[in-house]
């Protein structure tokens, strides 16, 4: 059975740090950098997927298998507080991930990062301002 780790990392929980500094150094997994599979991740996050789409996505991931577990990390799989494009509901994304990696062939482990709520909201607000937002903190 093939093992897959999927880091859905909520936003502002050090996902980028893990993707750039930690995951590439891990030797016991095959970390697929997002730039190599961005279209695939985009499809999972935003599109309604047919069985044919699911097979194509599975084939794209299979190209990276090197006898080690796959590690996929993409915070977009948990949605986006800033995206103008509407993500699918998290439940739908998880169901599609299960279709891509069926239980009879894959041992899938989901990794989720969390953050203390006040610090999370503060960080989200600062990013909102940095991206051109104009609301005051009281109305954000």
C-alpha positions in Angstrom: 0.0 0.0 0.0 1.3 3.4 -1.0 1.6 6.1 1.7 0.7 9.8 1.0 0.9 12.7 3.4 -1.3 15.6 2.5 -0.6 18.9 4.4 -3.7 21.0 3.9 -2.2 23.6 6.3 -4.6 26.3 7.2 -3.4 29.8 6.2 -1.0 31.6 8.5 0.1 28.4 10.3 3.7 28.3 9.0 2.9 26.3 5.9 5.2 28.3 3.6 8.1 27.9 6.2 7.5 24.1 6.2 7.3 24.0 2.4 10.6 26.0 1.9 12.7 24.9 4.9 11.6 21.6 6.3 9.9 19.4 3.7 12.7 19.7 1.1 15.2 18.4 3.6 13.2 15.3 4.5 14.8 12.3 3.0 12.3 9.7 3.8 9.5 11.2 1.7 9.1 12.6 -1.8 8.1 16.2 -1.4 6.4 17.5 -4.5 6.9 21.2 -4.8 3.8 23.1 -5.7 5.3 24.7 -8.7 5.5 21.2 -10.3 1.8 20.4 -9.6 0.1 23.8 -9.3 -2.5 23.0 -12.1 -3.3 19.7 -10.4 -3.8 21.3 -7.0 -5.8 24.1 -8.6 -8.1 21.5 -10.2 -8.7 19.7 -6.9 -9.4 22.9 -5.1 -11.7 24.6 -7.6 -13.2 22.2 -10.2 -15.9 19.6 -10.2 -14.0 16.5 -11.1 -15.2 13.7 -13.3 -13.9 10.1 -12.9 -11.6 10.8 -15.9 -10.2 13.9 -14.2 -9.5 11.9 -11.1 -7.6 9.3 -13.1 -5.5 12.0 -14.8 -4.7 13.6 -11.4 -3.7 10.2 -9.9 -1.4 9.6 -12.9 0.2 13.1 -12.4 1.0 12.2 -8.8 2.1 8.7 -9.7 4.9 10.2 -11.8 6.5 11.4 -8.6 6.5 8.1 -6.8 10.1 7.0 -6.1 9.4 4.2 -3.7 8.9 6.6 -0.8 5.8 8.2 0.6 4.5 11.3 -1.3 4.3 14.6 0.6 1.9 17.1 -0.9 1.6 20.5 0.9 -0.9 23.1 -0.3 -2.8 25.5 2.0 -5.3 26.1 -0.8 -6.8 22.7 0.0 -8.2 24.3 3.2 -9.7 27.2 1.3 -8.5 30.8 1.1 -9.6 33.8 3.2 -8.4 36.1 0.4 -9.1 34.4 -2.9 -11.5 36.0 -5.3 -12.1 32.5 -6.8 -14.5 30.4 -4.8 -13.0 27.2 -3.5 -15.1 24.1 -3.2 -16.2 23.2 0.3 -13.5 21.5 2.4 -15.7 18.4 2.6 -15.8 18.2 -1.2 -12.1 18.7 -1.5 -11.4 15.9 1.0 -13.8 13.6 -0.9 -12.0 14.3 -4.2 -8.7 13.6 -2.5 -10.0 10.3 -1.3 -11.1 9.6 -4.9 -7.6 10.4 -6.2 -6.0 8.2 -3.4 -8.6 5.4 -2.8 -8.3 3.6 0.6 -7.8 0.2 -1.0 -4.5 1.4 -2.6 -3.3 4.4 -0.5 -2.6 5.0 3.2 -3.4 8.7 3.3 -2.4 10.9 6.3 -3.8 14.5 6.5 -1.5 17.1 8.2 -3.3 20.2 9.6 -1.6 23.1 11.2 -3.5 25.3 13.6 -2.7 28.6 15.3 -4.0 30.4 18.4 -7.1 32.3 17.2 -6.3 35.9 18.3 -2.8 35.6 16.6 -4.4 34.1 13.6 -7.0 36.9 13.2 -4.2 39.5 13.7 -2.0 37.9 11.1 -4.9 37.6 8.6 -5.8 41.3 9.1 -2.2 42.4 8.6 -2.1 40.4 5.3 -5.4 41.9 4.3 -4.0 45.4 4.8 -0.8 44.5 3.0 -2.9 43.3 0.0 -4.7 46.7 -0.1 -7.6 46.2 2.3 -9.0 49.3 3.9 -11.4 48.2 6.6 -10.6 49.2 10.2 -9.8 46.3 12.6 -13.2 46.8 14.3 -15.1 46.1 11.1 -12.8 43.4 9.6 
